[in-house]
Structures are given as structure tokens and as C-alpha cells.
């Protein structure tokens, strides 16, 4: 049931993904932040669907709790992303437009 080798591989991939993600994000120029925010909102939408599937399974209470937490965090990410995108797009409107 518990495979230590698989756990070490999974943790290694996770840590490498953190470092690579940090390096990629810090190299993004400011002009690309709005399109990237829209892309991350789409990815967060996919995360919400996966989290809903996990939370809806009857395998155990731990999976349901973790799935519910994942849904909540992904929803915060999506709503915040849309708010930031909307605010940035408002900066490009003319002063007479709504």
C-alpha cells in the first residue's frame, strides 16, 4: 500500500515544479500579465472540475474534505483572477466609456 520510492519521486517532481514555476513566472514581462491571468483562470476552472469530482466520491471523508478545500481555493483563484483582469482592462478604456 505504501510505496516509499513512489513518494520520493512524487515529492521530487513537486519540488522541481515549484522551482521551475517560480523561475518562469519571474521572467514574464508586465505586458503579458493580463493574457497569462486569463490562461490561469482557464486552468483553475479545470482544477475546480477535478476537485468537484474528488469531493463527490464516496471513498472517505478525508478525500471529501481535501476536495472541498481544493474547490474553495480554486474558486478564490478564479474570482481573484477575473477581478484583476477586469481592473487591468478598465485601465485601457477611454475616460468617457463605461
N, C-alpha and C positions, 0 to 999 in steps of 0.2 A: 504494500500500500504506500509506504513512504520510500521514495527513491531519492537519496541524498545527491546523487550525480545529476539528476534532472533538476533538482532545486538549485544547485550551484550554477548550472548552465542558465537557468531562467533568471537568477539574480545577476549573473554576468551580463546577459543581454539587456536587462533592465538598467543597470548602471551605465553601460555603454550608450544606451538610448538617451539617458539623461544628459551625458556629456555632449553627445552629437547634437541633440536638440538645442542645448544651450549655445553651442558654437554657431549653429545655423541661424538661430533667432537673433543673436547679437550682431550678425553680419548683414541684416536686412536694412536697406536704406529706408528713410521715413516715407518716401513716396509710394512704397509698396505695402505699407501697413494696412490700408483700407482693403485692398483686394485679398490680402492674406487673412484678414479678420473674417471676411466673407467665407473664405475657404475653411477656416477653422470652425465657423458656425455650422457648415455642412457636415464636417467630421463629428462635431458634437451631437448633431442630430442622429447620426449613425450610432454613436455611443448611447444615446437615450434609448434607441430601439433595442440594442443589445442588453442594456440594463433592465429594461422592462421585461425582456424575455427571461433574464436570470431571476428577477424579483417574482415573476409569476410562476416559477417552478415550485413543485411540492417536495423538493429534495430535503429541505431542512430549514430551520429558522435562521441559521447563520447566512445562508445564501440569499434568503429573502431580505434580511436586514442590510447586507452589503449591496444588494441590487437596489434597494430603496435609497441608500446613501449615494450610490452612483447616479441614480436618476436625479436626485436633488442637486448634486454638484454639477452634472452636465447641464441641467436647466439653468443654474446660475450662470454658467459659462455662456450659454446661448443667449440669454436675455442681456447679459452684460456686453456681449459682442455686438448684438443688434443696437444697443444703446450707443456704444462707441462709434459704430459705423454711421448711425443716423446723425450723431453730433458732428462727425467729420464731414459728412455730405452737406450739412447745413452751412458749413464754412464756405462752400463753393457757390452758394446761392447769391443772387443779386439782392441788394438791400430792399427792393420793392416787392419781391416774391415771398409767398408764404412757405 
